């Protein structure tokens, strides 16, 4: 059975390109996001771990969560347009659906 550290390393390899794409599209002021993303890639230990928690507390929560997941997914049409959040799902390490009951 693989350890969490092994899984995190494998998942990190899968999230790097999506994270770099999201940073590059962000065009944040005077920050060179491409250089920042390349720095993260060079120093693998600095790779951020993104976690998303989507409520599983009923129909309205499900619809809200489904909309968020669609907006974060780079496969959703228009989600990678300027100012949109597509690719965050692909850059995510953890996804959770807690029931707060």
N, C-alpha and C positions, 0 to 999 in steps of 0.2 A: 504494500500500500504506500502510495506517494505521500510525502510530508507536505504540510502547508507551505513551507519554504520552497519546495520543488515546484508546487503548483503556482505559487506567486511568480516565480521566475519564468515559467512557461507562459502564464497569462500576461505578464509584463511584456514579453516579446510580441504578443498579439495586440497589445494596446498602444504601443509606441507610435505606429504610423497614423492611427486615428487621432491620438493626442496631438501629434505634430500638425496634422491637417486642421484640427480645431483651433490650435494656437495661431497658425498661419492665417486662417480666415478671419480671426478676431480683430486684427488691425487695431490694437490697443495703443492709442496715442503715439508717444515717441519711443515705445518699446519695440525693439526688433524681435518680434515673436518667432521668426524663423531661426534666428541665432539662439534664442532662449530654448526652443524645442531641440535644436541640434545639441546644445549643451546637456540637456537632460538625457539624450540618447547616448552621448559620450560617457556620461557618468550614470550608469545604470542604477546605482544605489539611490540616486536622487529622483527616481521615477515616482511621480505622485500616484497614490492609490485613490481612485474615485469610487465612492459608494453611493448608491441610490436606494432610498427607501420609499416604496409606494404603498400607501395604506390599502389594506385588504378588508376594510370595515364596511362593506355594503356596496350596493349598486352605484351610488353617486361616487364613492371613493374609487370603485373599479373604473368608471368612465373617466374620472380625472387622471388616474394612473395610466390608463391606456393612451390618453391624449399626450401625457408627458413622455411616455415611452416612444410614441410615434414621432414626437418632435425631436427627441434625442437620437433617433435612429437615422443614420445616413442613407438608408434605403428608401425612406419616405420621400416622395416627390416634393421638391422645394425646400427640404430641410437643410440643405447645404447652401442655400442662397445667402447673400450678405445679410448679416444680423441674425441669422437663425442658428439653432443649436445642434443640428445634425452632426453625428459623429461622436457625441458625448457617450452614447450607449456603447459604441464599439471601444471607447477608451476606458470604460468602466471595469473595475476589478470585482466589485461586490454589488449584487442586486438583491433586495430583500422586500418581502411583502408582509410586514408585521401586522398582526391583529391586536389592536389595543384593548378590545373588549372591556 
